[in-house]
């Protein structure tokens, strides 16, 4: 399977503190990798480096074969980053938001049917396509973000705490939509504290502690309780 994202020996230091220390990871196209870790483990710094917001001090990051250091524009075009709270224009509908974000971000202009197909694939209810975003829940806003990744034909989707604040039903709906997004060939890296949801949707779980990748776990072979136990063992080591 082709690589959507590859980090090799990536490090980042602020002042005299190493935030990320020589980490390596791969996110395949169609794969969902969950990055677990306590606050201060280095997850946010890692995500910002993958998105091209900050540069690593050493190591290499490639997105769909494009080096962030050498071909940053191509790497960014292949990436969609969704923060914990997706910002939409409240006065615009979901369809209008998607059209506007595509045009200003990628120069793409899609037909109404194409916009609706992307929103539907992302799991947004059809009745919400033309409804103002001011009426949307957090989960619905996240789905517009997924539609953006699908419409841009992104190779990589970066998610920061995507299920934080969602009720169990909304989180399950989001995970179902996320699986569909991955099945379309998008590689997903998500930073999360939600061990249970990560186990449900991820193809690989990486536990990060003290700026390092401490564990790589196969969620299919472990219960959420076992992942939680190993997570806390590393977090308190």
C-alpha positions in Angstrom: 0.0 0.0 0.0 1.3 3.5 -0.9 2.4 5.8 1.8 0.3 8.9 2.5 2.7 10.0 5.2 6.2 9.0 6.3 8.2 10.4 9.2 11.8 9.3 9.6 13.8 10.3 12.7 11.9 13.5 13.2 12.9 15.7 16.1 11.8 19.1 17.4 13.3 21.1 20.3 12.1 24.3 22.0 14.8 26.1 24.0 16.4 23.4 26.0 13.5 20.9 25.9 13.2 18.2 23.3 9.5 18.0 22.5 9.7 15.3 19.8 12.7 12.9 19.8 13.6 11.0 16.6 10.2 9.6 15.8 9.4 7.5 12.8 6.0 6.4 11.6 4.1 5.5 8.4 0.5 6.2 7.5 -0.5 4.1 4.4 -3.2 5.2 2.0 -6.5 3.8 3.3 -5.0 3.3 6.8 -6.1 5.0 10.0 -3.3 5.5 12.6 -4.2 6.8 16.0 -1.6 8.7 18.0 -2.4 8.4 21.7 -0.5 10.1 24.5 -1.0 12.3 27.6 -0.7 16.1 27.5 2.9 17.1 26.8 3.7 13.8 25.0 4.5 15.6 21.7 1.3 14.8 19.8 0.4 18.4 18.9 3.9 19.2 17.8 4.0 16.1 15.7 0.7 17.0 14.0 1.8 20.6 13.4 5.0 19.4 11.7 3.0 16.9 9.5 0.7 19.8 8.5 3.7 22.0 7.6 2.9 24.6 10.2 6.3 24.2 11.9 9.5 22.7 10.6 11.3 19.8 12.3 14.9 20.4 13.5 16.0 17.1 12.0 14.6 14.2 10.1 12.3 14.0 7.0 8.6 14.2 6.5 7.0 13.2 3.2 3.3 13.4 2.2 2.3 11.3 -0.8 6.0 11.2 -1.8 6.5 15.0 -1.5 9.1 16.2 1.0 7.7 19.0 3.2 11.2 20.5 3.3 11.9 20.4 -0.4 8.3 20.6 -1.9 6.2 22.0 0.8 3.5 23.4 -1.5 2.8 20.0 -3.0 2.8 18.3 0.4 0.3 20.9 1.7 -1.9 20.5 -1.3 -2.1 16.7 -0.6 -3.0 17.3 3.1 -6.3 18.3 4.8 -5.9 19.3 8.5 -9.0 19.4 10.7 -8.6 21.0 14.2 -10.6 19.9 17.2 -13.3 22.5 16.3 -13.9 22.8 12.6 -14.5 26.5 11.7 -17.3 27.1 9.3 -19.1 30.3 8.2 -22.3 30.2 10.3 -24.4 32.2 7.9 -23.6 29.7 5.0 -25.1 26.3 4.5 -23.0 23.1 4.6 -23.0 23.0 0.8 -22.0 26.7 0.6 -19.3 26.2 3.2 -17.8 23.3 1.3 -17.9 25.2 -2.0 -16.3 28.3 -0.5 -13.6 26.4 1.3 -12.7 24.4 -1.8 -12.4 27.5 -3.9 -10.3 29.6 -1.5 -8.1 26.7 -0.5 -7.7 24.7 -3.7 -9.2 26.8 -6.5 -11.8 24.0 -7.1 -15.3 24.8 -8.3 -17.6 21.8 -8.0 -21.2 21.3 -9.3 -24.0 21.1 -6.7 -24.3 17.4 -7.4 -20.6 16.9 -6.7 -20.8 18.9 -3.5 -23.8 16.9 -2.3 -22.1 13.6 -3.2 -19.1 14.6 -1.0 -21.3 15.7 1.9 -23.3 12.5 1.7 -20.2 10.3 1.6 -19.0 12.1 4.7 -22.2 11.2 6.5 -23.9 14.5 6.7 -27.7 14.1 6.5 -29.2 15.3 3.2 -31.6 17.7 5.0 -28.6 19.5 6.4 -26.9 20.2 3.1 -28.8 23.5 2.6 -29.2 24.3 6.3 -27.1 27.1 7.9 -24.0 25.9 9.7 -25.0 27.9 12.8 -27.5 25.1 13.5 -24.8 22.3 13.2 -23.5 20.2 16.0 -19.7 19.6 16.3 -20.1 16.2 14.7 -21.9 17.7 11.7 -19.1 20.3 11.3 -16.5 17.5 11.4 -18.4 15.8 8.6 -18.1 18.9 6.4 -14.4 18.7 7.1 -14.4 15.1 5.9 -16.2 16.1 2.8 -13.5 18.7 2.2 -10.8 16.1 2.3 -12.8 13.9 -0.1 -13.5 16.7 -2.5 -9.8 17.8 -2.6 -8.8 14.2 -3.1 -6.4 14.5 -0.3 -3.8 11.9 0.2 -3.5 12.7 4.0 -6.1 13.7 6.6 -4.8 15.0 9.9 -7.3 15.0 12.8 -6.8 16.7 16.2 -9.1 15.2 18.9 -11.9 14.5 16.4 -14.3 12.9 18.9 -13.7 15.2 21.8 -17.0 16.5 23.1 -19.1 14.1 21.0 -21.8 12.0 22.6 -21.4 8.2 22.0 -23.9 8.1 19.1 -22.2 11.1 17.3 -18.8 9.6 17.8 -19.9 6.3 16.4 -21.4 8.1 13.4 -18.1 10.0 12.9 -16.1 6.9 13.0 -18.3 5.3 10.4 -17.8 8.3 8.1 -14.0 8.2 8.8 -13.8 4.6 7.7 -15.5 5.5 4.4 -13.0 8.3 3.9 -10.1 5.9 4.4 -11.7 3.4 2.1 -11.6 6.1 -0.6 -7.8 5.9 -0.3 -7.1 8.7 2.2 -4.5 8.0 4.9 -5.5 9.3 8.3 -3.4 10.3 11.3 -5.4 11.3 14.3 -4.2 12.6 17.7 -6.7 11.5 20.4 -7.2 10.7 24.0 -10.2 8.6 23.2 -8.8 5.1 23.6 -12.1 3.3 23.0 -13.0 5.1 19.7 -9.4 4.8 18.5 -9.5 1.1 19.0 -12.8 0.9 17.0 -11.6 2.8 14.0 -7.8 2.6 13.8 -5.7 0.1 11.9 -2.7 0.9 14.1 -2.4 2.6 17.5 0.8 4.4 18.4 1.4 5.4 22.0 3.5 8.5 22.4 5.2 9.4 25.7 8.0 11.9 26.5 8.4 12.8 22.8 8.9 9.3 21.6 6.8 6.6 20.0 6.8 4.2 22.9 4.5 1.5 21.6 2.9 0.3 18.3 -0.3 -1.7 19.0 -2.6 -3.7 16.8 -6.1 -2.7 17.9 -7.7 -5.8 16.3 -5.8 -8.0 18.7 -6.3 -6.0 21.9 -9.3 -4.9 23.9 -9.8 -1.2 24.8 -8.9 -2.1 28.4 -5.6 -3.7 27.4 -4.7 -0.6 25.3 -5.7 1.6 28.2 -3.5 -0.4 30.6 -0.4 -0.1 28.2 -1.2 3.5 27.6 -1.1 4.4 31.3 2.0 2.3 31.9 3.9 4.3 29.3 2.3 7.7 30.3 3.5 7.2 34.0 6.9 5.6 33.2 
